[in-house]
Amino acid sequence: MAEEDVAIVLDEAKADMERAVRRYGAGLQKIRTGRANPAILDGVQVDYYGTPTALNQLATLSAPDARLIVVSPFDSGSLADVERAIQAADLGLTPSNDGKVIRLPIPPLTEERRKDLVKQIKKSAEEHKIGVREARRSAVSMLKDLESDGSVPKDDRHRVEKTIQDLTDQFIAKIDTMTHEKEEEVLQV
């Protein structure tokens, strides 16, 4: 019984930590680096016939070169709605509508903007590291509850706490690696 309980605690902690890292990775994709990446439009919602709909469900998003994103709506009647939604998303991009597609030229980043983006990346990394640490804290709390119930002996609890700490260190290292890679990408001119 004790081994099953410990396995459940470890699996839950690992799943929570993986979720924090995945959310961080998704957030990093939305940060504009001066290169065209259709992922920066992932959060854009278009009012399509009164229903908020994700832009990527209404149009094909492509990046034909490093400085341009092209949005090709499936329904040409929704072109104006798509353009309004992109402007309302406040991405710092100015859409250009030619009646068939919307072009989003990606302006080069200034040095000051690059430094601001690096600060934003570091802040986000710290928030997600806190999420990993909260998963650790929750797992340790569950272990202590199991110990007080008599399901897990004290020695086993200490051994499993070390395993949880090792997991925490691994996931924080992943976040650090992702942060470093994104910083290099942003600072690259």
Steps between C-alpha positions, in 0.01 A plus 500: 500500500779743589681451169179568306437819699857617443474425127179705480665794678804485270287471184285793604802715582666416167179574306461840672864589429468394136190721466692799634782443248253454211318823590834680509596362158165609354548846647849526351368425152278807517789735570597683184868472417520707183450188288163406354334227704128428452483381863484864616143502363389196704307702757313715247122455511285616206134592540375271222124542454460582870714210623855552632713265292875436500673661203677178404158335451388770256814546294825353382797661674837490328839667514634515142812683618666613823326839509142421391197304620219440253145435622274344233138472629298204371196730471590824318198667665674475837808696384395824673414314823839327497679831442308663789583210732873524420498874568305450823750235618757779543794295374691801375436391141319700231289283269493577128183379324505456121147355470615137490759458774632696796872561518669569831848645451722431801705809584855449626534528877685791655772431756279645776208276399729196497609574857136544606415164344787333688365645827154372410642154425686488833189610691291231330769240572496586869119477511511153346782390732268596785239270343753214506586577863131505592466153349793390718345658809167328429668161455700535823182598682323188368796290614482647850129422510575140397763479773260629764242243384760229551503404129859608442789456746715803583809357322300443181359852519852647512610282207197605291549867595850477352352350182247785483781754547696336218193525276461866595864569415459330160194705406653828619808418290271450198346843559848652533610339171187622319553848643862512389412386146220757467723780634763417237232498231365840611842663533619369163510788250 
